[in-house]
Amino acid sequence: MIRYSLLRMLIFFGCLAALWLVGLREPTELPWLVVIAAIASMLISMVVLKPFRAAMVQQIQDRQEAKARARAARPDTDEAVEDGRGSSEGKAEIGSEAEEPETFR
């Protein structure tokens, strides 16, 4: 993800430098320089960085799937306890003394 962001910034600054070299140097032209460089870098990034963007999306999806699998494998989740698969450590028996709730001051 960092690589993609750095490449986007490099493309933007490259477009900015190219437009400055072309002749958008006057102080009154600076807003146009930035806007045109932003639009040009966006269009270039859409084409050039497509494989990097796809890899980044795949990496994020893999990470989310791994988290979901890890969450489903845990025996002490709410769903597991409701299904009766959870550990009995956290369950209090009916006849045992209940702990008083902790009060905060």
N, C-alpha and C positions, 0 to 999 in steps of 0.2 A: 504494500500500500504506500509505503514511503517512496519507493522507487517511482511509482506512477505519479505521485504528487510532485516529486522533483523533476521528472520529465516534463510535466505540464508547465511548471514554472520556467524551465529552460526554454521551452518552445515559446512561451509568452515573451520572455526577455529577448529571445532571438528575433521575434517579430518586431518588438519594440526597437531594437538596435537597427534592424533592416529599414524600418520606416524612418527612423531618425537619419540614417545615412542617405535615404532617398531625398529627404529635404523637409521633413516636418520638424523644423527646429525652432521656429519662432515661439515666443511665449504664448501668443494667442492660439497657436495650433497644438499646444500640449494636450488639452482635453481630447481633441480629435486623434492625436497620436495614441493615447492610451485606449480609447474606445476601438479604434481600428485594429490595434494590436491584439486586444482581447478577442474580438470577433475572429480575426485571422487565426489566432492560436487555438481557438475553440474548434474551428473547422479543420485545421491541421491535426489537432489531437484526436478528433473523431476518426480520422482515417489512419493515422500513423500509430496511435496507441491502442488500437482495437485489441491486439493480442494481449497486451499488458492488462487492459481492463477486464478481459475475459478471465485471465488467470487470477486477478484480484477477486473477482466475483466468485470464482470456484473456491478459492481459499477461504473466503468468508462463509460460503455454504458448507464446506467441509468442517469448519470450526463449529458452526451451529449444530450440525448433525452429530458431531462428537459430544457436544454438551448435552444434547437431547438423549443420546445413548447412555451417557454417564448418569444422567438424572433418572432415566428409566431403570437402570441397573441398581440404583441405591435401594436398599430394603426399608429405609426409614422415611420414605417420602409419604406425603399424605395419601396418595393413591394406594400405595402398598399397605399402609396401615388400615385403610378402609376395606381393602380386599382381604385382609387377614394375613398378609405375607410379611408384615413388619415384625421387628423384634419385640419381645415382650418386656424389654428393659424399661421402656418409657410408660408402660401401662400400669396403672395402679389398680390393685385388687379392690373389690367392693368393701371388704371388711377391714382393710388397713386404714391407718390414720392418714388423713389428707394433709398435705403441707399447706401452711398458711401462705397466701400470696405475699410477695415481697412488696413493701411499701417504699416509695421514694420520697425523700424529704427535700 
